[in-house]
Structures are given as C-alpha cells and as structure tokens.
Amino acid sequence: MPMLSDTSVHEDWVEPDIVPRAVVTYGIDSDVELIELDLHTHLKGQIILVERGALSCEVEGGLWIVPPGSAIWIPGGPLKGYNAFVAPDLIAGLPTICCAVSVTLLLRELLTRTASLPLYYEEDGATGRLVAVLLDEIAGAKVEDLHLPMPRDQRLRRIVDAMMAAPAERGTLEIWASRSGMSERSLLRLISRETGMSFGRWRQQLGVMLAIKWLAGGASIQQVAADLGYESVPSFVTMFRKAIGTSPGRYMAERYARRTIA
C-alpha cells in the first residue's frame, strides 16, 4: 500500500474493514499542522505509530497523547506514521482497552514493511509469517502512562475544557469549585470518583500530557514551562521528572532516537 499523503489520501484510502485480510497497514505522511477526525469506529482493532508530531486521541473515558516513538492501540501537528488495522478474530492476547504503547525498532520496521505490501497481499508463506510476528510484537509492547482519565460529569467537563483552553491559569481548588457551583469537598469527591485521581494529581497529569504534545510539536522547554504557567523552567522540569522519571529534554531525545536508529 503506498504512503498516504495530503493529496493522495482520498484517492488511495480503502476502508480497512472491507479488505479481506487479517492486517491492513497504511503509511501516513501529512504536512498539515492539525488533522481532526470526528468520532468513529472500525470493526478491526487499530494501532497507530507516530514518527513525527503528536497524536491526540480521545475515546470514551480517556485522552491519550502519543509522541514520536509510541503508538496507540484502539480495540475493535504535522503527523507521520503507520496505521495498522487488525481483524477482530485475531486480537486475542492483544490489549482489550485503548492504550499507548512503546514501539521497539522491530515493531516499527514491521509496520513499515507491512505498509509496503499490496492491499490484497498473499496470506501464506513469508507474508503470513511477517504478519504473525507483527501481531506478536503488538501483543508484547510495553504500555506507557500517557493516559488522562476524562470525566463524564458535565460540570467536570466544563472545568476540563477551561483548563485545556488556558493551562497557564493555575487556579486553586477553591476557585474551580466556585466556578462549577460545588463545594470543595464535593468537587474532590466527584473528580476522584470519575477519574480515580485526586484533583492535584489529575491536573499534574494534564500538564504532563500537554507538555509532551507541545514538545513533540517543536516547542522549546522554556515555551512549554511558560504556557503551563510555571514561574521558572527548573520548577517545570522538576514536575516533569517526578511524573515521567526523566527530564523533558532527555525524554524527547530518547523518542527521536527510537525513530532514527536503524
């Protein structure tokens, strides 16, 4: 299947659910800074590998940010990557929920190789073995903590939307409770029930997710720190290191190293 570009996607795209093959892989190379798709579903499970830019994906109950070197698995910026669809009868052993996974060099190369196959490839022999190894690599991929639980309660969603629209506004719990028409205790109880996190932990995770998205888009650490409302770069780096386990600069360098080592 050829690499789908901004100009070719409409002509070359074939709905993967109607292709009678266990795995259908597309390459995507877009220079469009923002691609937004409406909510939709496929019968086939879907894994999307990001090589450049960052992918935001919201499904019921959660938001994922997928930077370079990671992929998102979905059961039954500029952006470049690979998009593989897996037949529902073959996803036994694969993740049963949406998740972001770390991409090994082997998984990356398998996705690249299968994207170059003809749409109606031969299912036996070497090609069949290649697809089988791809499925094994997807099943064995390490799940990454790039997930932000999203509340369903409309009062909390209004708070979420406001935070994402102006992340530099670091209002206190008292302020957010007042804006939502709840007491502080009610807000704490509701967000814990809806997300499984404390208010402070949820807001920190939101900051981490936005930081990864912006860094993957080319923003500097200084820009990200300012846009998140931090008074200094060291305070932002400290928060990021505590949450992720490494500094933002090293985190992104490792991401791009996965893409370039071959």
ChimeraX commands (.cxc) that place a marker at each C-alpha (Angstrom):
marker #1 position 0.00,0.00,0.00 radius 0.5
marker #1 position 1.51,3.40,-0.89 radius 0.5
marker #1 position 2.29,6.11,1.67 radius 0.5
marker #1 position -0.84,8.25,2.02 radius 0.5
marker #1 position -0.13,11.98,1.70 radius 0.5
marker #1 position -2.31,15.08,1.97 radius 0.5
marker #1 position -3.07,14.87,-1.76 radius 0.5
marker #1 position -3.43,11.10,-2.14 radius 0.5
marker #1 position -5.38,10.05,0.93 radius 0.5
marker #1 position -8.81,10.42,-0.67 radius 0.5
marker #1 position -7.83,8.55,-3.83 radius 0.5
marker #1 position -5.84,5.72,-2.22 radius 0.5
marker #1 position -7.77,5.13,1.00 radius 0.5
marker #1 position -9.77,1.92,1.14 radius 0.5
marker #1 position -11.91,1.26,4.20 radius 0.5
marker #1 position -9.89,-1.42,6.08 radius 0.5
marker #1 position -12.96,-3.21,7.41 radius 0.5
marker #1 position -13.94,-4.28,3.89 radius 0.5
marker #1 position -10.47,-5.62,2.98 radius 0.5
marker #1 position -10.45,-9.43,3.49 radius 0.5
marker #1 position -7.03,-9.53,5.15 radius 0.5
marker #1 position -6.05,-10.08,8.79 radius 0.5
marker #1 position -3.91,-6.93,8.91 radius 0.5
marker #1 position -4.18,-3.81,6.74 radius 0.5
marker #1 position -1.41,-1.21,7.18 radius 0.5
marker #1 position -1.26,2.32,5.80 radius 0.5
marker #1 position 1.60,4.79,5.91 radius 0.5
marker #1 position 0.65,8.42,6.54 radius 0.5
marker #1 position 2.76,11.48,5.69 radius 0.5
marker #1 position 0.99,14.79,6.25 radius 0.5
marker #1 position 2.30,18.35,6.36 radius 0.5
marker #1 position -0.99,19.64,7.72 radius 0.5
marker #1 position -0.41,21.01,11.23 radius 0.5
marker #1 position -3.82,19.97,12.52 radius 0.5
marker #1 position -5.81,16.93,11.45 radius 0.5
marker #1 position -9.07,16.41,13.31 radius 0.5
marker #1 position -11.31,13.40,12.80 radius 0.5
marker #1 position -14.85,13.04,14.11 radius 0.5
marker #1 position -15.64,10.21,16.50 radius 0.5
marker #1 position -15.78,6.97,14.53 radius 0.5
marker #1 position -15.28,3.22,14.92 radius 0.5
marker #1 position -13.82,0.30,12.98 radius 0.5
marker #1 position -14.59,-3.40,13.28 radius 0.5
marker #1 position -10.86,-4.06,13.11 radius 0.5
marker #1 position -8.61,-3.17,16.04 radius 0.5
marker #1 position -6.25,-0.31,15.22 radius 0.5
marker #1 position -2.65,0.56,16.11 radius 0.5
marker #1 position -1.24,3.96,15.12 radius 0.5
marker #1 position 2.53,4.55,15.25 radius 0.5
marker #1 position 3.66,8.19,15.44 radius 0.5
marker #1 position 7.07,9.08,13.98 radius 0.5
marker #1 position 6.73,12.86,13.74 radius 0.5
marker #1 position 4.42,15.26,15.55 radius 0.5
marker #1 position 1.98,14.20,18.24 radius 0.5
marker #1 position -1.38,12.48,18.10 radius 0.5
marker #1 position -4.24,13.33,20.47 radius 0.5
marker #1 position -6.86,10.63,20.75 radius 0.5
marker #1 position -9.96,10.77,22.93 radius 0.5
marker #1 position -12.16,7.75,23.40 radius 0.5
marker #1 position -14.90,7.24,25.93 radius 0.5
marker #1 position -13.38,7.82,29.35 radius 0.5
marker #1 position -9.89,8.93,28.38 radius 0.5
marker #1 position -7.49,11.15,26.46 radius 0.5
marker #1 position -4.16,9.89,25.12 radius 0.5
marker #1 position -1.23,11.93,23.84 radius 0.5
marker #1 position 1.04,9.87,21.58 radius 0.5
marker #1 position 4.53,11.33,20.92 radius 0.5
marker #1 position 7.14,10.05,18.44 radius 0.5
marker #1 position 8.32,6.55,19.28 radius 0.5
marker #1 position 4.97,5.49,20.72 radius 0.5
marker #1 position 1.79,4.04,19.30 radius 0.5
marker #1 position -1.82,3.88,20.39 radius 0.5
marker #1 position -3.79,0.67,20.33 radius 0.5
marker #1 position -7.57,1.01,19.87 radius 0.5
marker #1 position -9.61,-2.24,20.10 radius 0.5
marker #1 position -12.47,-3.18,17.67 radius 0.5
marker #1 position 0.75,18.73,14.08 radius 0.5
marker #1 position 2.26,17.50,11.24 radius 0.5
marker #1 position 1.81,13.78,11.51 radius 0.5
marker #1 position 3.80,10.96,10.03 radius 0.5
marker #1 position 3.42,7.34,10.95 radius 0.5
marker #1 position 1.80,3.99,10.26 radius 0.5
marker #1 position -1.73,2.84,10.84 radius 0.5
marker #1 position -2.45,-0.90,11.04 radius 0.5
marker #1 position -5.91,-2.45,11.34 radius 0.5
marker #1 position -6.21,-5.93,12.86 radius 0.5
marker #1 position -9.11,-8.30,12.24 radius 0.5
marker #1 position -11.29,-8.75,15.36 radius 0.5
marker #1 position -10.91,-12.54,15.36 radius 0.5
marker #1 position -7.13,-12.17,15.75 radius 0.5
marker #1 position -6.95,-9.77,18.70 radius 0.5
marker #1 position -6.93,-12.46,21.40 radius 0.5
marker #1 position -3.87,-11.69,23.51 radius 0.5
marker #1 position -3.83,-8.06,22.39 radius 0.5
marker #1 position -4.86,-5.26,24.78 radius 0.5
marker #1 position -8.59,-5.19,25.48 radius 0.5
marker #1 position -8.68,-1.45,26.17 radius 0.5
marker #1 position -7.31,1.62,24.43 radius 0.5
marker #1 position -3.69,2.27,25.48 radius 0.5
marker #1 position -0.44,3.93,24.42 radius 0.5
marker #1 position 2.46,1.53,23.89 radius 0.5
marker #1 position 6.20,1.87,23.47 radius 0.5
marker #1 position 7.42,1.00,19.97 radius 0.5
marker #1 position 10.52,-1.15,19.57 radius 0.5
marker #1 position 12.69,-0.93,16.48 radius 0.5
marker #1 position 11.34,-4.31,15.38 radius 0.5
marker #1 position 7.70,-3.21,15.71 radius 0.5
marker #1 position 8.47,-0.02,13.79 radius 0.5
marker #1 position 10.13,-1.96,10.97 radius 0.5
marker #1 position 7.30,-4.49,10.83 radius 0.5
marker #1 position 4.75,-1.70,10.45 radius 0.5
marker #1 position 6.91,-0.08,7.78 radius 0.5
marker #1 position 7.26,-3.37,5.91 radius 0.5
marker #1 position 3.58,-4.30,6.04 radius 0.5
marker #1 position 2.64,-0.79,4.84 radius 0.5
marker #1 position 4.54,-1.54,1.62 radius 0.5
marker #1 position 2.59,-4.74,0.94 radius 0.5
marker #1 position -0.10,-4.78,-1.75 radius 0.5
marker #1 position -3.56,-4.21,-0.31 radius 0.5
marker #1 position -4.58,-7.80,-1.23 radius 0.5
marker #1 position -1.32,-9.46,-0.25 radius 0.5
marker #1 position -0.74,-13.23,-0.24 radius 0.5
marker #1 position -1.67,-14.57,3.19 radius 0.5
marker #1 position 0.53,-17.67,3.09 radius 0.5
marker #1 position 4.28,-18.14,3.20 radius 0.5
marker #1 position 6.67,-15.35,4.12 radius 0.5
marker #1 position 4.00,-12.66,4.16 radius 0.5
marker #1 position 1.82,-14.63,6.55 radius 0.5
marker #1 position 4.77,-15.16,8.89 radius 0.5
marker #1 position 5.56,-11.44,8.73 radius 0.5
marker #1 position 2.02,-10.54,9.78 radius 0.5
marker #1 position 2.14,-13.11,12.60 radius 0.5
marker #1 position 5.33,-11.57,14.00 radius 0.5
marker #1 position 3.73,-8.12,13.80 radius 0.5
marker #1 position 0.81,-9.32,15.91 radius 0.5
marker #1 position 3.22,-10.86,18.44 radius 0.5
marker #1 position 5.11,-7.55,18.73 radius 0.5
marker #1 position 1.90,-5.59,19.27 radius 0.5
marker #1 position 0.83,-8.04,21.97 radius 0.5
marker #1 position 4.20,-7.74,23.72 radius 0.5
marker #1 position 4.50,-3.95,23.53 radius 0.5
marker #1 position 5.00,-2.14,26.84 radius 0.5
marker #1 position 2.06,0.03,27.92 radius 0.5
marker #1 position 3.05,3.65,28.65 radius 0.5
marker #1 position 1.49,6.10,31.11 radius 0.5
marker #1 position 0.33,8.61,28.52 radius 0.5
marker #1 position -3.32,8.50,29.53 radius 0.5
marker #1 position -5.52,11.13,31.12 radius 0.5
marker #1 position -8.85,9.84,32.50 radius 0.5
marker #1 position -11.67,12.09,31.28 radius 0.5
marker #1 position -14.75,12.66,33.47 radius 0.5
marker #1 position -18.26,12.25,32.13 radius 0.5
marker #1 position -19.93,14.66,34.55 radius 0.5
marker #1 position -20.74,17.85,32.64 radius 0.5
marker #1 position -19.63,20.12,35.48 radius 0.5
marker #1 position -16.22,18.49,35.49 radius 0.5
marker #1 position -16.04,18.56,31.69 radius 0.5
marker #1 position -16.52,22.32,31.79 radius 0.5
marker #1 position -13.60,22.55,34.22 radius 0.5
marker #1 position -11.51,20.29,31.96 radius 0.5
marker #1 position -12.33,22.36,28.88 radius 0.5
marker #1 position -11.39,25.57,30.71 radius 0.5
marker #1 position -8.09,24.10,31.92 radius 0.5
marker #1 position -7.16,22.86,28.46 radius 0.5
marker #1 position -8.08,26.20,26.88 radius 0.5
marker #1 position -5.96,28.18,29.36 radius 0.5
marker #1 position -3.50,25.81,31.08 radius 0.5
marker #1 position -1.43,28.72,32.42 radius 0.5
marker #1 position -4.29,29.71,34.73 radius 0.5
marker #1 position -3.32,27.76,37.82 radius 0.5
marker #1 position -6.45,28.43,39.86 radius 0.5
marker #1 position -6.85,26.92,43.32 radius 0.5
marker #1 position -9.29,24.18,44.20 radius 0.5
marker #1 position -11.45,26.82,45.86 radius 0.5
marker #1 position -11.64,28.84,42.64 radius 0.5
marker #1 position -12.53,25.84,40.47 radius 0.5
marker #1 position -15.15,24.66,42.95 radius 0.5
marker #1 position -16.74,28.11,42.97 radius 0.5
marker #1 position -16.81,28.25,39.15 radius 0.5
marker #1 position -18.53,24.88,38.98 radius 0.5
marker #1 position -21.09,25.69,41.67 radius 0.5
marker #1 position -19.85,22.98,44.05 radius 0.5
marker #1 position -18.19,22.89,47.42 radius 0.5
marker #1 position -14.53,21.95,47.54 radius 0.5
marker #1 position -15.40,18.66,49.22 radius 0.5
marker #1 position -17.98,17.82,46.56 radius 0.5
marker #1 position -15.52,18.64,43.77 radius 0.5
marker #1 position -12.81,16.46,45.32 radius 0.5
marker #1 position -15.21,13.57,45.79 radius 0.5
marker #1 position -16.63,13.86,42.28 radius 0.5
marker #1 position -13.30,14.02,40.45 radius 0.5
marker #1 position -11.96,11.10,42.47 radius 0.5
marker #1 position -15.00,9.01,41.56 radius 0.5
marker #1 position -14.91,9.99,37.87 radius 0.5
marker #1 position -11.15,9.75,37.22 radius 0.5
marker #1 position -9.66,7.69,40.05 radius 0.5
marker #1 position -7.25,10.56,40.77 radius 0.5
marker #1 position -7.01,13.43,43.20 radius 0.5
marker #1 position -7.59,16.92,41.82 radius 0.5
marker #1 position -3.90,17.80,42.11 radius 0.5
marker #1 position -2.70,14.56,40.51 radius 0.5
marker #1 position -5.17,14.90,37.64 radius 0.5
marker #1 position -4.11,18.48,36.94 radius 0.5
marker #1 position -0.44,17.47,37.02 radius 0.5
marker #1 position -1.10,14.67,34.52 radius 0.5
marker #1 position -2.87,17.13,32.27 radius 0.5
marker #1 position 0.22,19.36,32.38 radius 0.5
marker #1 position 2.47,16.44,31.50 radius 0.5
marker #1 position 0.28,15.41,28.57 radius 0.5
marker #1 position 0.14,18.95,27.17 radius 0.5
marker #1 position 3.90,19.33,27.65 radius 0.5
marker #1 position 4.62,16.15,25.66 radius 0.5
marker #1 position 2.25,17.26,22.91 radius 0.5
marker #1 position 3.88,20.70,22.61 radius 0.5
marker #1 position 7.44,19.39,22.83 radius 0.5
marker #1 position 6.68,16.87,20.08 radius 0.5
marker #1 position 5.37,19.75,18.01 radius 0.5
marker #1 position 8.69,21.59,18.27 radius 0.5
marker #1 position 8.12,23.94,21.22 radius 0.5
marker #1 position 11.09,24.70,23.48 radius 0.5
marker #1 position 11.16,23.71,27.14 radius 0.5
marker #1 position 11.07,27.42,28.02 radius 0.5
marker #1 position 7.92,27.93,25.92 radius 0.5
marker #1 position 6.21,24.91,27.45 radius 0.5
marker #1 position 7.02,25.99,31.01 radius 0.5
marker #1 position 5.59,29.44,30.35 radius 0.5
marker #1 position 2.47,28.13,28.60 radius 0.5
marker #1 position 1.75,25.87,31.58 radius 0.5
marker #1 position 2.05,28.81,33.97 radius 0.5
marker #1 position 5.31,27.87,35.68 radius 0.5
marker #1 position 7.32,30.77,37.07 radius 0.5
marker #1 position 10.61,29.12,36.15 radius 0.5
marker #1 position 11.92,26.40,33.87 radius 0.5
marker #1 position 13.52,24.42,36.77 radius 0.5
marker #1 position 10.16,24.12,38.54 radius 0.5
marker #1 position 8.56,22.72,35.38 radius 0.5
marker #1 position 11.47,20.32,34.78 radius 0.5
marker #1 position 11.19,19.09,38.39 radius 0.5
marker #1 position 7.47,18.38,37.96 radius 0.5
marker #1 position 8.07,16.58,34.66 radius 0.5
marker #1 position 10.90,14.47,36.09 radius 0.5
marker #1 position 8.80,13.42,39.08 radius 0.5
marker #1 position 5.92,12.41,36.84 radius 0.5
marker #1 position 7.83,10.74,33.98 radius 0.5
marker #1 position 11.13,9.75,35.60 radius 0.5
marker #1 position 13.39,11.83,33.35 radius 0.5
marker #1 position 13.82,15.41,32.17 radius 0.5
marker #1 position 11.73,16.72,29.24 radius 0.5
marker #1 position 14.83,17.21,27.08 radius 0.5
marker #1 position 16.04,13.66,27.60 radius 0.5
marker #1 position 12.54,12.26,27.19 radius 0.5
marker #1 position 12.15,13.77,23.73 radius 0.5
marker #1 position 15.73,12.89,22.72 radius 0.5
marker #1 position 15.03,9.22,23.51 radius 0.5
marker #1 position 11.83,9.38,21.49 radius 0.5
marker #1 position 13.57,10.59,18.38 radius 0.5
marker #1 position 16.47,8.19,18.92 radius 0.5
marker #1 position 13.99,5.31,18.57 radius 0.5
marker #1 position 12.95,6.75,15.22 radius 0.5
marker #1 position 16.41,7.33,13.77 radius 0.5
marker #1 position 18.35,4.26,14.89 radius 0.5
marker #1 position 18.28,1.66,12.14 radius 0.5
marker link #1:1,2 radius 0.2
marker link #1:2,3 radius 0.2
marker link #1:3,4 radius 0.2
marker link #1:4,5 radius 0.2
marker link #1:5,6 radius 0.2
marker link #1:6,7 radius 0.2
marker link #1:7,8 radius 0.2
marker link #1:8,9 radius 0.2
marker link #1:9,10 radius 0.2
marker link #1:10,11 radius 0.2
marker link #1:11,12 radius 0.2
marker link #1:12,13 radius 0.2
marker link #1:13,14 radius 0.2
marker link #1:14,15 radius 0.2
marker link #1:15,16 radius 0.2
marker link #1:16,17 radius 0.2
marker link #1:17,18 radius 0.2
marker link #1:18,19 radius 0.2
marker link #1:19,20 radius 0.2
marker link #1:20,21 radius 0.2
marker link #1:21,22 radius 0.2
marker link #1:22,23 radius 0.2
marker link #1:23,24 radius 0.2
marker link #1:24,25 radius 0.2
marker link #1:25,26 radius 0.2
marker link #1:26,27 radius 0.2
marker link #1:27,28 radius 0.2
marker link #1:28,29 radius 0.2
marker link #1:29,30 radius 0.2
marker link #1:30,31 radius 0.2
marker link #1:31,32 radius 0.2
marker link #1:32,33 radius 0.2
marker link #1:33,34 radius 0.2
marker link #1:34,35 radius 0.2
marker link #1:35,36 radius 0.2
marker link #1:36,37 radius 0.2
marker link #1:37,38 radius 0.2
marker link #1:38,39 radius 0.2
marker link #1:39,40 radius 0.2
marker link #1:40,41 radius 0.2
marker link #1:41,42 radius 0.2
marker link #1:42,43 radius 0.2
marker link #1:43,44 radius 0.2
marker link #1:44,45 radius 0.2
marker link #1:45,46 radius 0.2
marker link #1:46,47 radius 0.2
marker link #1:47,48 radius 0.2
marker link #1:48,49 radius 0.2
marker link #1:49,50 radius 0.2
marker link #1:50,51 radius 0.2
marker link #1:51,52 radius 0.2
marker link #1:52,53 radius 0.2
marker link #1:53,54 radius 0.2
marker link #1:54,55 radius 0.2
marker link #1:55,56 radius 0.2
marker link #1:56,57 radius 0.2
marker link #1:57,58 radius 0.2
marker link #1:58,59 radius 0.2
marker link #1:59,60 radius 0.2
marker link #1:60,61 radius 0.2
marker link #1:61,62 radius 0.2
marker link #1:62,63 radius 0.2
marker link #1:63,64 radius 0.2
marker link #1:64,65 radius 0.2
marker link #1:65,66 radius 0.2
marker link #1:66,67 radius 0.2
marker link #1:67,68 radius 0.2
marker link #1:68,69 radius 0.2
marker link #1:69,70 radius 0.2
marker link #1:70,71 radius 0.2
marker link #1:71,72 radius 0.2
marker link #1:72,73 radius 0.2
marker link #1:73,74 radius 0.2
marker link #1:74,75 radius 0.2
marker link #1:75,76 radius 0.2
marker link #1:77,78 radius 0.2
marker link #1:78,79 radius 0.2
marker link #1:79,80 radius 0.2
marker link #1:80,81 radius 0.2
marker link #1:81,82 radius 0.2
marker link #1:82,83 radius 0.2
marker link #1:83,84 radius 0.2
marker link #1:84,85 radius 0.2
marker link #1:85,86 radius 0.2
marker link #1:86,87 radius 0.2
marker link #1:87,88 radius 0.2
marker link #1:88,89 radius 0.2
marker link #1:89,90 radius 0.2
marker link #1:90,91 radius 0.2
marker link #1:91,92 radius 0.2
marker link #1:92,93 radius 0.2
marker link #1:93,94 radius 0.2
marker link #1:94,95 radius 0.2
marker link #1:95,96 radius 0.2
marker link #1:96,97 radius 0.2
marker link #1:97,98 radius 0.2
marker link #1:98,99 radius 0.2
marker link #1:99,100 radius 0.2
marker link #1:100,101 radius 0.2
marker link #1:101,102 radius 0.2
marker link #1:102,103 radius 0.2
marker link #1:103,104 radius 0.2
marker link #1:104,105 radius 0.2
marker link #1:105,106 radius 0.2
marker link #1:106,107 radius 0.2
marker link #1:107,108 radius 0.2
marker link #1:108,109 radius 0.2
marker link #1:109,110 radius 0.2
marker link #1:110,111 radius 0.2
marker link #1:111,112 radius 0.2
marker link #1:112,113 radius 0.2
marker link #1:113,114 radius 0.2
marker link #1:114,115 radius 0.2
marker link #1:115,116 radius 0.2
marker link #1:116,117 radius 0.2
marker link #1:117,118 radius 0.2
marker link #1:118,119 radius 0.2
marker link #1:119,120 radius 0.2
marker link #1:120,121 radius 0.2
marker link #1:121,122 radius 0.2
marker link #1:122,123 radius 0.2
marker link #1:123,124 radius 0.2
marker link #1:124,125 radius 0.2
marker link #1:125,126 radius 0.2
marker link #1:126,127 radius 0.2
marker link #1:127,128 radius 0.2
marker link #1:128,129 radius 0.2
marker link #1:129,130 radius 0.2
marker link #1:130,131 radius 0.2
marker link #1:131,132 radius 0.2
marker link #1:132,133 radius 0.2
marker link #1:133,134 radius 0.2
marker link #1:134,135 radius 0.2
marker link #1:135,136 radius 0.2
marker link #1:136,137 radius 0.2
marker link #1:137,138 radius 0.2
marker link #1:138,139 radius 0.2
marker link #1:139,140 radius 0.2
marker link #1:140,141 radius 0.2
marker link #1:141,142 radius 0.2
marker link #1:142,143 radius 0.2
marker link #1:143,144 radius 0.2
marker link #1:144,145 radius 0.2
marker link #1:145,146 radius 0.2
marker link #1:146,147 radius 0.2
marker link #1:147,148 radius 0.2
marker link #1:148,149 radius 0.2
marker link #1:149,150 radius 0.2
marker link #1:150,151 radius 0.2
marker link #1:151,152 radius 0.2
marker link #1:152,153 radius 0.2
marker link #1:153,154 radius 0.2
marker link #1:154,155 radius 0.2
marker link #1:155,156 radius 0.2
marker link #1:156,157 radius 0.2
marker link #1:157,158 radius 0.2
marker link #1:158,159 radius 0.2
marker link #1:159,160 radius 0.2
marker link #1:160,161 radius 0.2
marker link #1:161,162 radius 0.2
marker link #1:162,163 radius 0.2
marker link #1:163,164 radius 0.2
marker link #1:164,165 radius 0.2
marker link #1:165,166 radius 0.2
marker link #1:166,167 radius 0.2
marker link #1:167,168 radius 0.2
marker link #1:168,169 radius 0.2
marker link #1:169,170 radius 0.2
marker link #1:170,171 radius 0.2
marker link #1:171,172 radius 0.2
marker link #1:172,173 radius 0.2
marker link #1:173,174 radius 0.2
marker link #1:174,175 radius 0.2
marker link #1:175,176 radius 0.2
marker link #1:176,177 radius 0.2
marker link #1:177,178 radius 0.2
marker link #1:178,179 radius 0.2
marker link #1:179,180 radius 0.2
marker link #1:180,181 radius 0.2
marker link #1:181,182 radius 0.2
marker link #1:182,183 radius 0.2
marker link #1:183,184 radius 0.2
marker link #1:184,185 radius 0.2
marker link #1:185,186 radius 0.2
marker link #1:186,187 radius 0.2
marker link #1:187,188 radius 0.2
marker link #1:188,189 radius 0.2
marker link #1:189,190 radius 0.2
marker link #1:190,191 radius 0.2
marker link #1:191,192 radius 0.2
marker link #1:192,193 radius 0.2
marker link #1:193,194 radius 0.2
marker link #1:194,195 radius 0.2
marker link #1:195,196 radius 0.2
marker link #1:196,197 radius 0.2
marker link #1:197,198 radius 0.2
marker link #1:198,199 radius 0.2
marker link #1:199,200 radius 0.2
marker link #1:200,201 radius 0.2
marker link #1:201,202 radius 0.2
marker link #1:202,203 radius 0.2
marker link #1:203,204 radius 0.2
marker link #1:204,205 radius 0.2
marker link #1:205,206 radius 0.2
marker link #1:206,207 radius 0.2
marker link #1:207,208 radius 0.2
marker link #1:208,209 radius 0.2
marker link #1:209,210 radius 0.2
marker link #1:210,211 radius 0.2
marker link #1:211,212 radius 0.2
marker link #1:212,213 radius 0.2
marker link #1:213,214 radius 0.2
marker link #1:214,215 radius 0.2
marker link #1:215,216 radius 0.2
marker link #1:216,217 radius 0.2
marker link #1:217,218 radius 0.2
marker link #1:218,219 radius 0.2
marker link #1:219,220 radius 0.2
marker link #1:220,221 radius 0.2
marker link #1:221,222 radius 0.2
marker link #1:222,223 radius 0.2
marker link #1:223,224 radius 0.2
marker link #1:224,225 radius 0.2
marker link #1:225,226 radius 0.2
marker link #1:226,227 radius 0.2
marker link #1:227,228 radius 0.2
marker link #1:228,229 radius 0.2
marker link #1:229,230 radius 0.2
marker link #1:230,231 radius 0.2
marker link #1:231,232 radius 0.2
marker link #1:232,233 radius 0.2
marker link #1:233,234 radius 0.2
marker link #1:234,235 radius 0.2
marker link #1:235,236 radius 0.2
marker link #1:236,237 radius 0.2
marker link #1:237,238 radius 0.2
marker link #1:238,239 radius 0.2
marker link #1:239,240 radius 0.2
marker link #1:240,241 radius 0.2
marker link #1:241,242 radius 0.2
marker link #1:242,243 radius 0.2
marker link #1:243,244 radius 0.2
marker link #1:244,245 radius 0.2
marker link #1:245,246 radius 0.2
marker link #1:246,247 radius 0.2
marker link #1:247,248 radius 0.2
marker link #1:248,249 radius 0.2
marker link #1:249,250 radius 0.2
marker link #1:250,251 radius 0.2
marker link #1:251,252 radius 0.2
marker link #1:252,253 radius 0.2
marker link #1:253,254 radius 0.2
marker link #1:254,255 radius 0.2
marker link #1:255,256 radius 0.2
marker link #1:256,257 radius 0.2
marker link #1:257,258 radius 0.2
marker link #1:258,259 radius 0.2
marker link #1:259,260 radius 0.2
marker link #1:260,261 radius 0.2
marker link #1:261,262 radius 0.2
view
